[in-house]
Amino acid sequence: MRVLGVDPGLTRCGLGVVDGGAGRTVRCVDVGVVRSPADAPLEQRLLVVAAEVERWIARHSPDVVAIERVFSQHNVRTVMGTAQASGVVALLAARAGLPVAFHTPSEVKAAVTGEGRAGKDQVTTMVTRLLGLAEAPRPADAADALALAICHCWRAPMLDRMAAAKARSDELAKAHRARLAAAARAAGR
């Protein structure tokens, strides 16, 4: 499975592509950061992010796009920019026919470090080690994008099994309700 991980942001938007193999095998395909000038109008900044994400989708043909779920921060302005960039990425993925998965920062940190409150340095160190990179991806947004992709590679099989189990449970519940309704109708004759 090839995953495009996106750490959304306006000033820096991290992008990382990882191939997930059997078990927990992961391989880095590409990593980078989209930058937009802080003094540019919002729509122009979003356009910069969109253009680069479109290029990455076309260049790397991911199977899924994993985006960091916007997390409540103290700076409302930062949250808004992150949410807007996240929405643009989700829209581009949908246009390309790709599923989108959102992961919280604590899910990502727990997946790659074993600790949901790990710091950025710990995440960067583990991403570097897990992917066998010669040097740590910089800035932290790039490492975070790779961490998102790794997280999705490792969580997707479990999430798929849970979704299949829920669908099967729903089918059984529907069949059971139908049997109960039939029995009630038969008893009312």
C-alpha positions, -999 to 999 in steps of 0.1 A, spaced: 0 0 0 13 34 -9 3 62 14 7 100 10 10 115 45 1 151 48 9 173 78 -13 202 68 -3 238 72 -1 271 53 34 282 61 48 247 59 28 217 47 47 184 52 44 157 25 57 122 28 51 90 7 56 56 22 52 21 8 39 -4 34 47 -40 29 41 -73 47 39 -70 84 53 -36 96 77 -31 67 78 5 55 99 22 29 103 60 22 95 69 -14 97 107 -11 95 135 15 92 173 13 76 205 25 54 230 6 60 265 18 39 295 12 47 331 21 30 343 53 23 377 37 5 363 7 -34 363 6 -50 332 20 -64 320 -13 -29 323 -29 -14 303 -1 -40 276 -5 -33 275 -42 4 269 -36 -4 240 -13 -30 226 -38 -7 228 -68 20 209 -50 -3 182 -35 -17 177 -70 18 172 -83 26 147 -56 -6 127 -62 2 126 -99 38 117 -94 35 90 -68 0 75 -74 -8 68 -37 -35 43 -27 -47 65 1 -40 100 16 -35 102 54 -40 136 68 -34 148 104 -67 156 120 -69 192 130 -62 194 167 -75 222 189 -46 246 196 -44 278 215 -39 299 184 -72 300 166 -56 315 135 -32 286 132 -61 261 136 -80 278 109 -51 277 84 -44 241 92 -81 232 88 -82 251 55 -51 233 41 -65 200 54 -98 206 35 -79 214 3 -59 182 5 -90 161 13 -108 177 -17 -78 169 -41 -77 133 -28 -114 129 -35 -111 144 -70 -84 119 -76 -107 91 -64 -85 84 -34 -98 75 1 -88 99 29 -79 88 64 -76 112 93 -53 104 122 -49 124 154 -15 136 165 -16 113 195 -25 83 173 5 91 150 29 95 179 17 63 196 21 44 163 57 54 156 71 59 191 48 39 214 39 70 233 10 93 224 26 123 240 60 119 224 78 151 214 87 161 178 124 150 183 112 115 194 89 113 163 117 124 140 142 100 155 118 70 152 107 79 116 144 81 107 151 47 123 119 30 110 125 41 74 163 35 76 170 71 64 206 83 63 196 116 79 165 129 97 139 146 76 138 184 82 118 204 91 96 185 116 66 189 93 84 165 68 90 140 95 54 143 107 41 136 72 62 104 70 49 95 105 13 99 93 20 76 64 37 50 86 8 52 111 -17 46 83 2 17 69 2 0 103 -34 9 114 -52 4 81 -53 -34 82 -68 -33 118 -93 -5 107 -103 -26 77 -109 -57 99 -129 -36 124 -150 -22 95 -156 -57 81 -166 -69 116 -190 -40 120 -206 -46 86 -210 -83 94 -225 -74 128 -249 -50 111 -260 -77 86 -266 -102 115 -286 -76 135 -307 -68 104 -314 -105 98 -322 -110 135 -347 -80 134 -363 -94 103 -367 -128 120 -383 -111 151 -407 -91 129 -416 -123 110 -422 -141 143 -443 -113 156 -464 -113 124 -469 -150 126 -479 -148 163 -504 -121 155 -523 -142 129 
